[in-house]
Amino acid sequence: MSLRNNRLGALALAAAALLSAGVALAFYWAPEDADQGFSQRIFYIHVSVALTAYASFGWAAWKALRLLWRRDERYDLESYTAVHVGVMFGVLTLVTGSIWARISWGVWWSWGERQLVLFLVLFLFYSAYFMLRYSTEPGPRRARMSAVYALFGVVLIPISFLAIRLAENFIHPVVFTREGPQMSGSMFFTFLVSLAGMVALAFALHQTELAGKRLDLRLQELRKALAS
Amino acid sequence: MTTAEKYVAAAYGVFVGVLLLYIVIYSFKMSRLEREVRELADLAESRARASEPEREQAPAL
């Protein structure tokens, strides 16, 4: 337990260090974008948060697959926690994206943009996961239903990611193409540091929340045992 | 402060704000768990105390 706590502490510390470094690099080292100017600095947080949301949903689907494959219910809690973290990063993606859209395009939201709408659909799909989960009695049936739902949602990730590349008319920028990242080396390095920090933060939050939920479950079991 | 600077600050501020909110919510949850652990410990202790006289009486029987 103490080893796990130490690992979690180290992970949280690494996340804090990487995120601080990412912010410092974004504001003091990375050059200003010739096209968008100062507002382009939102890119480092917005894209990192969006990719972390995708990763969390992907992680939730992986754990859901393991639950269905191995019939091991401990994966249910892991999948549920990953969806929870993913939804939180989804909220951040939508809010930071909206702020960036306002300064770059002059609007808070554009319904004509497939990338935005598909991300919103993905976000709403995983938000509805909680309604499904809490409308069913706890047990193996709920675990299987939640796992199937989490697996279905993951199909939306590549569609959401590729939507912008398939769109003909778009205003959402395409930064990562087949020719590589369309930015300078220093910008890309700053982005990678921010992304690493965000992924470490998501993992630390996932592990912390998972530990809390496991403790909650054990306490409920203990309460039942003492009451009988 | 320019308009662009205000928007960038807002985007980073939202991130920090959500993270702080998460920490506050989680600290409430931790307090609840701590209280439950304390209650269960008290319950287990009172049960142990209640069963002690029975154990002491057992050899006499």
Interface residues (C-beta under 8 A of the other chain):
Chain A: V23 G37 F38 S39 R41 I42 I45 H46 V49 M88 V91 L92 V95 T96 I99 W100 R102 I103 L201 L205 T208 E209 G212 L215 D216 L219 L222 R223 L226
Chain B: T2 T3 A4 E5 Y7 V8 A10 A11 Y12 V14 F15 V18 L19 Y22 Y26 K29 M30 L33 E36 V37 L40 L43 A44 R47
